Amino acid sequence: MAVGLFGGAFDPPHTGHVALAVGAKDHFGLPRLTVLVDESPGHKDVELPAAARLELARAAFPDDDVRVDPYARTIDLLRGERFDDPIFLIGADQFIDFLTWKEPEGVLELARLGVATRPGFDQGLLDSVLRGLSQRDRVDFFHIPPNPAASRDIRARVELGEPLDGLVPDAVERLIVEHGLYRGG
């Protein structure tokens, strides 16, 4: 059986992340995912340490296997660990940068890529990335509903004391409030 791998900084995890997970489980028939919290993301800065982001991710994905990913790049994870028929899950916005990833063709040799798309996303951008790949059949698109959540915006809202209004799962919001996360210096 395939295993869904969903990696990210999750700083914090939000309802868009949850929608991608639910959509992937449905599309690929996966009972649960392995959610990988980037210990030290190679592609972005994070505000919280890995342990805090891990706690938030466990709250966001209570039915999945959630753990820290010690690898900075996807190819290093796939080479460093063994997964049965892995499907690495990403959003369409990440896929448009896929050709800039470390060894994208190597990623496709070791895993299928499950790409979540939303209504209104520019198909031309996705097609241009596909044209740059030799293993197009290893990329599978699935649709999820639109979602306005973005981690950067959520952190800004928290710092300003604004409500999160369903942008994060309730359990994540409770942890943010209880621990005083994202409140700035």
C-alpha positions as CSV (number, residue, x, y, z in Angstrom):
1,M,0.0,0.0,0.0
2,A,1.2,3.5,-0.8
3,V,2.3,5.8,2.0
4,G,1.5,9.5,1.8
5,L,4.3,11.8,2.9
6,F,3.3,15.4,3.7
7,G,6.2,17.6,4.7
8,G,6.3,21.2,5.6
9,A,7.4,23.8,8.1
10,F,3.9,24.0,9.6
11,D,4.6,27.4,11.2
12,P,1.7,27.1,12.0
13,P,-0.3,24.3,10.4
14,H,-3.6,25.7,9.0
15,T,-6.8,24.7,7.4
16,G,-5.3,24.6,4.0
17,H,-2.8,22.0,5.1
18,V,-5.6,20.0,6.6
19,A,-7.7,20.3,3.4
20,L,-4.7,19.0,1.4
21,A,-4.3,16.0,3.8
22,V,-8.0,15.2,3.6
23,G,-8.0,15.5,-0.2
24,A,-4.9,13.3,-0.6
25,K,-6.3,10.6,1.7
26,D,-9.5,10.6,-0.4
27,H,-7.8,10.7,-3.8
28,F,-5.2,8.1,-3.1
29,G,-7.2,5.9,-0.7
30,L,-4.8,6.4,2.1
31,P,-6.0,5.6,5.7
32,R,-3.4,8.0,7.2
33,L,-0.4,10.1,6.3
34,T,3.1,10.5,7.6
35,V,3.3,14.2,8.4
36,L,6.9,15.4,8.4
37,V,7.7,18.6,10.3
38,D,10.8,20.1,8.8
39,E,13.3,20.4,11.6
40,S,15.4,23.0,9.7
41,P,13.7,23.9,6.4
42,G,16.2,24.5,3.6
43,H,13.8,26.7,1.8
44,K,12.4,29.2,4.4
45,D,12.9,30.7,7.8
46,V,10.7,29.6,10.7
47,E,9.7,31.4,13.8
48,L,9.2,28.5,16.1
49,P,11.6,25.6,17.0
50,A,10.8,22.2,15.6
51,A,9.5,20.9,19.0
52,A,6.8,23.6,19.1
53,R,5.8,23.1,15.4
54,L,5.7,19.4,16.0
55,E,3.2,19.9,18.9
56,L,1.1,22.2,16.6
57,A,1.2,19.6,13.8
58,R,0.1,16.8,16.1
59,A,-2.9,18.9,17.1
60,A,-3.7,19.6,13.4
61,F,-3.3,16.0,12.2
62,P,-4.5,13.9,15.2
63,D,-5.2,10.8,13.1
64,D,-1.9,10.7,11.3
65,D,1.7,9.8,12.1
66,V,3.4,13.1,12.8
67,R,7.2,13.4,13.4
68,V,10.2,15.6,12.8
69,D,11.9,15.4,9.5
70,P,15.7,15.9,10.1
71,Y,16.4,16.3,6.4
72,A,16.6,19.8,4.8
73,R,15.7,18.5,1.3
74,T,13.1,16.0,0.0
75,I,15.6,14.0,-2.0
76,D,17.7,13.5,1.2
77,L,14.7,12.2,3.1
78,L,13.8,9.8,0.3
79,R,17.4,8.5,0.1
80,G,17.9,8.4,3.9
81,E,14.7,6.4,4.7
82,R,12.7,3.7,3.0
83,F,9.0,4.0,2.3
84,D,6.7,1.6,0.5
85,D,5.4,3.3,-2.6
86,P,5.8,6.9,-1.3
87,I,3.6,9.7,-2.6
88,F,5.1,13.0,-1.6
89,L,2.3,15.5,-1.2
90,I,2.6,19.2,-2.1
91,G,0.4,22.1,-3.1
92,A,0.3,23.6,-6.6
93,D,2.1,26.7,-5.4
94,Q,5.0,24.5,-4.4
95,F,4.9,22.5,-7.6
96,I,5.5,25.6,-9.7
97,D,9.0,25.7,-8.0
98,F,9.6,22.0,-8.3
99,L,12.2,22.3,-11.0
100,T,14.3,24.4,-8.6
101,W,14.3,21.7,-5.9
102,K,17.5,19.7,-5.2
103,E,17.4,16.9,-7.8
104,P,13.7,17.0,-8.9
105,E,14.2,14.0,-11.2
106,G,15.7,12.1,-8.4
107,V,12.6,12.8,-6.2
108,L,10.4,11.4,-9.0
109,E,12.6,8.3,-9.2
110,L,12.0,7.6,-5.5
111,A,8.4,8.8,-5.1
112,R,5.3,9.8,-6.9
113,L,4.3,13.4,-6.5
114,G,0.7,14.2,-5.4
115,V,-0.1,17.8,-6.2
116,A,-3.2,19.5,-4.8
117,T,-4.8,22.1,-7.0
118,R,-7.5,24.6,-6.3
119,P,-10.1,26.2,-8.6
120,G,-8.6,29.1,-10.4
121,F,-5.0,28.1,-10.1
122,D,-3.2,28.8,-13.4
123,Q,-3.0,25.5,-15.3
124,G,-0.4,27.0,-17.6
125,L,2.0,27.3,-14.7
126,L,1.5,23.6,-13.9
127,D,1.9,22.6,-17.5
128,S,5.2,24.5,-17.9
129,V,6.7,22.5,-14.9
130,L,5.4,19.2,-16.3
131,R,7.1,20.0,-19.7
132,G,10.4,20.3,-17.8
133,L,10.1,16.8,-16.4
134,S,11.1,13.5,-18.0
135,Q,8.8,11.5,-15.6
136,R,5.5,13.3,-16.0
137,D,3.6,10.1,-15.3
138,R,5.0,10.2,-11.7
139,V,3.0,13.4,-11.0
140,D,-0.7,13.1,-10.0
141,F,-2.9,16.1,-9.6
142,F,-5.9,16.1,-7.3
143,H,-8.4,18.9,-6.4
144,I,-9.1,20.6,-3.1
145,P,-11.5,23.4,-2.3
146,P,-10.1,27.0,-2.2
147,N,-8.7,28.0,1.2
148,P,-7.5,31.5,2.1
149,A,-5.2,30.3,5.0
150,A,-1.4,31.2,4.8
151,S,1.0,30.6,7.7
152,R,2.6,34.1,7.2
153,D,-0.8,35.8,7.4
154,I,-1.8,33.8,10.4
155,R,1.4,34.7,12.3
156,A,0.8,38.4,11.5
157,R,-2.9,38.2,12.7
158,V,-1.8,36.6,16.0
159,E,0.9,39.3,16.5
160,L,-1.8,42.0,16.0
161,G,-4.2,40.2,18.3
162,E,-6.7,39.6,15.5
163,P,-9.0,36.6,15.5
164,L,-8.1,33.5,13.4
165,D,-11.7,32.8,12.3
166,G,-11.3,29.2,11.2
167,L,-7.9,29.7,9.6
168,V,-6.3,27.0,11.8
169,P,-7.9,23.9,13.4
170,D,-9.4,24.7,16.9
171,A,-6.8,22.6,18.6
172,V,-4.0,24.6,17.0
173,E,-5.6,27.9,17.9
174,R,-5.9,26.7,21.5
175,L,-2.1,25.8,21.6
176,I,-1.2,29.2,20.1
177,V,-3.2,31.0,22.7
178,E,-2.1,28.8,25.7
179,H,1.6,29.1,24.8
180,G,1.5,32.7,23.7
181,L,3.0,31.7,20.3
182,Y,3.7,34.2,17.5
183,R,3.3,37.2,19.8
184,G,6.5,38.8,18.7
185,G,9.6,39.8,20.8
